[in-house]
Amino acid sequence: MPVIVVRGQDGDVHAFENRCGHRGALIALDDAGSVKNAFQCVYHAWSYDLRGNLIGIAFEKGSNGRGGMPSDFCKADHGRASCARPRSAAWCSRRSRQRLRRSKTISAPRSSGACAA
């Protein structure tokens, strides 16, 4: 499974699937680099924050009265799966290693009923 590992703006390390929730295309195409606030799928422009949460969809409301997502579509249900923290944290900074020891997994917020009607 391809994975994205990224350091958030707060310094925390996050890891999640490198696959778009729409059609499974890769979100990040390069092996390394930097991103400011979000990753965007190159095929259909779904956007994910640095924790893997879905934050944007091109034409979510449609265009010219056509298309768009169903009214019950909930972005919180379509974030990327987070990955377990690595057992070896040698690649992390000292601050990150301390945080890694305190919890077992990296978890992005998932649906908590926020979109439920």
Sequence and secondary structure as in RCSB ss.txt:
>XXXX:A:sequence
MPVIVVRGQDGDVHAFENRCGHRGALIALDDAGSVKNAFQCVYHAWSYDLRGNLIGIAFEKGSNGRGGMPSDFCK
ADHGRASCARPRSAAWCSRRSRQRLRRSKTISAPRSSGACAA
>XXXX:A:secstr
  EEEEE TTS EEEEESS TTT   S  SSS   SSEEE TTT  EEETTS EEE TTTT BTTB    TT  G
GGG   B B  S  TTS HHHHHHHHH SB      SSTT  
